[in-house]
Amino acid sequence: MAQIGKDIELAGALLEKGDLVAIPTETVYGLAGNAFSDKAILKIFEVKKRPLSDPLIVHISGTARLPELVTEIPPLARALFEAFSPGPLTILLPKSPKIPDLVTHGSPLVAIRIPDHPLILELLERLPFPLVAPSANLFGGLSPTLPGHVEQSLGNAIPYILDGGPCRVGLESTIIRINNQNEIQILRQGGISEETLRLFASLASGDNKKNQEVVPGSMLSHYAPCKPLYISDFSEVLHQYGENGTLYLAFSNEQEKLPGTRQRVLSRTGNPDEAARNLFSFLHELDQMPGKAIFAEQVPDSGLGKAINDRLKRASAKRRG
């Protein structure tokens, strides 16, 4: 079983040996390995049971490392890094030969981000290589926002979990690229909202799927609990599973037809940031409760609400796939 602690020196030593370590970020816990090592990268895919077609994000401690990893940094990308890093923003850039093709699944673009957590930033400063770090869970399952979530999913497969406490944002990073019109193309909704990004540049139309990059978390079915999750027709779900079989994830108000003990409320004040922070943690709790199915109420589709609804839609797709 994985050891849990705050020993950065031990975490660094394990990573330098080629081992994997679970690391805290502001978004979710990541399963980290040497981004320059094919062996470590393949171990990540094996431990997570992740398809090789799903690319990885490279984590660095600051923009000073970018020239080693990419061949071009558009002015808008640099401005966005300066505005939102460290933080939950990932930018696709033309990769340098130092980035293994395993990281990008052969794409000429690599996803780069600077995470916002003191432990991982200190760890990255100590290491002579960047880290790839997809979520520290089995592929397709609920993302981990606490060390215990990682232990439950991967505790028997990795040696160490670096304990940074609860994740502050609780949703994965927003992934973007800069297109030829100098517009921001959002490839995955996440911890930076569309409204915030629009302050810096125009957003590309979401309707154009041509040549769109495959990025982490873009598969139809993802982020799913073990129990089937529904996001529409609560009456039908209640009829099918009954009061004792139905669990409920509410946005701001409890569902009157179920006891409060069978529910979790993301934010009683209707705050989307608080809702995002609680999303995966509460889904983990509901998944462990007695019951047969989870109904999740969608949230207002603005700000981080778009990212929350994206996760719920993909989680609900599991029962159809």
NORBEL-V453445 format. One line per field, one symbol per residue. psi: psi as a letter, one per 40 degrees, with the letter a starting at -180 (. if undefined). burial: b if it has 24 or more other ideal C-beta (glycine too) atoms within 12 Angstrom, else e. Layout:
psi = ???
burial = ???
This chain:
psi = iiihafgdddddddddeeiihhiiiecihihiiheehddddddddddefhieehiihhhieiededdddiehgidddddddddeiiafhhhhihiiedhidddefeieiihhihighdddddddddieiiiigiigiiheahiheidddddddedeeidihhheaihddeiiihhiihaeefihhhdhiaehiddddeediihiheehehehihiheeidhifiidihhieigdddddddeideehihhicehihdeiideeihhdheefhddddddecddddddddeihidihhhhiihgibedddddddddddedded.
burial = ebebeeebebbbebbeeebbbbbbbbbbbbbbbbbbbeebbebbbebbebeeebbbbbbbbebebbebbbeebbebbeebbeebbbbbbbbbbbbbeebbebbbbebebbbbbbbbbebbbebbeebebbbbbbbbbbbbbbbbbbbbbbbbbbbebbbbbbbbebbbbbbbbbbbbbbeeeebbbbbbbbbbbebbeebbebbeeeeeeeebbbbbbbeebbbbbbbbbbeebeebbeebebeebbbbbbeeebeebeeebbbbbbeeeebbbbbbbbbbbbbbbbebebbbbbbbbbeeebbbbbbbbbbbbbbebeee
